[in-house]
Amino acid sequence: MPILSDPSYAVYGMQLSYFTRKLEAAMQWYGVRFEMHSKDLSVQAELESRAATRQIPVLRTPENWVIGDTTPLLDLMDGRVPIRRMFPTGPLGVLVHIVEEWFDEWLPRTCLHYRWNDAESATAAAQCMAREINPDGDDATRHGIAQMIAGWGARACRATGVAEVAQQQAGEAECLRVLTALDNQLAETKYTLGDRPCAVDAVVLGALRAHLLADPGPARVVAQFERVVRWATEASDWDGGGELAPFPDSTMFARVVLDEMHAGYCPFVLGNRAALAAGSKAFVAT
């Protein structure tokens, strides 16, 4: 089925994709007309050719552009719908970018661990993805696709450093601290950084909707945080009002994430920078 051009936006991704659900949340808040589509076999080749990436999601714009990478896509949409921008201007915008980066680059490791290092979650996710990728396929074909997906998941865990038990335990403890902070914050404000959504809310909802509440293992952990569970279903209902907490104090939740970044993410980023400068394909960070 060819990708059709119409006046609306279209997001192509997967229901169990962290970044697909991030972009979906942001598009709802922008208030533009858009549709959600699965990146199934009928559109896979065309999407990857036009967007020059295999990653999901990709956004088809009303101009019929097909573009990937969610954070730049939010920047694009901020320019088109400035009254509902996800990245504010000025120092507060820098803070939002920094906090969002932790959820973009670091928390996904723990989400990968929860999904692919647990047999129950891995089986459920692989089968669900196989059905979405090949909705018209027979059971044998889908089983083969599910096995390929599960194999990718195991490799992704090794590549992101969550194949070792110590890293898995550290990631789970870190995630629990952030969930606790989020639950406490939602008792005070409607969103993570104030009473209106921003890019941080979009990526947090991506994590919750695609992984932490979708996979059986972490869903049992998140269930203890009633405000978080309720927020994950209700947060899309934004009337366009409210303000973010002012810079530099921001919210308790933002401060907790910044502390987490200093403890674990900062050595990773510095190690990555040094490895890139040296032309290395891997590095070790403590």
Summary of the structure (lengths in Angstrom):
residues: 286
radius of gyration: 18.9
end to end distance: 48.0
largest distance: 55.6
contacts: 897
relative contact order: 0.13
helix: 61%
strand: 7%
